[in-house]
Amino acid sequence: MATYETAVDKFIEVKGTKYAYRLFGTSSGIPLVFNIHFRGTMDHWDPDFINPLAATRPILLVDNSGIGRSGGTVPQSYKDWAQNIVSVIEALGITQVDVLGFSMGGFVAQLIALNNPNLVRKLVLAGTGPSEGPGVVKGAPEHVGMLSTASNEEENHQGFLKTFYTLSDKKQAIGEKWWKRMTSARKDRSDYLGPEGTQNQIAAVLKWLGGEFREDGSYDRLGELTLPVFIANGSNDVLVPTENSYVMFTKMVNAEAHLHIFPDSGHGFLNEYASTYSTMVIDFLDGKW
């Protein structure tokens, strides 16, 4: 069985755009589709989180258009971002999926589920929140700015450690271990998204959180969800404030929604608590709770 470290890059052309993807893990079962954070590619997941999941089901990673190894341009809205992922899923002949979204990828995951209710069986949302609406709390601009302006490996290193983990010596040391795992998992690792693509992603963020394009968001539509949903976050998320996880949870009035907050942790809780969280996701997807 291929792992995150050994999974082979594959490519598929959809509507004139060449997409890179990896499909690995078990040979049977409902695939779990991963959606990555701001500026990330297929190469920016933690193997300690993803490999336990791959041991129980197929895993599908996709570089969206303009990201990593994929061609085309970076979408400037999460509606388009979500549709690209769905188009790849359909082109691969997959008829049902579970969907996981982390951070910005959680924005995408919400729209995949909302716009394709017959495709998505279960939804996992990590360190994310709804689009603009009453009760939604915006993160401090300097934190996103630290990530968006990083232009080399050391700036990325420091930016992600300081925004994904709380600033105590203990937590920063845990973050360093994650960084080493993540950056050494694959020898062919692609870089974070560059300046031009990052600006397109920022445009999508501004639409999501600005309210001007509210009809393309999730806030007013979360009551449409009727599937099982597992929401989790760290207790002190400075990028997508933890309060937004609760807002999202309370808006899902027709879904079977679960909410879990990990103690003394931030945006990178899924890496810090990789073993515990992956087990919880497996149990959720397998219908054990």
Disulfide bonds with the S-S distance in Angstrom:
none
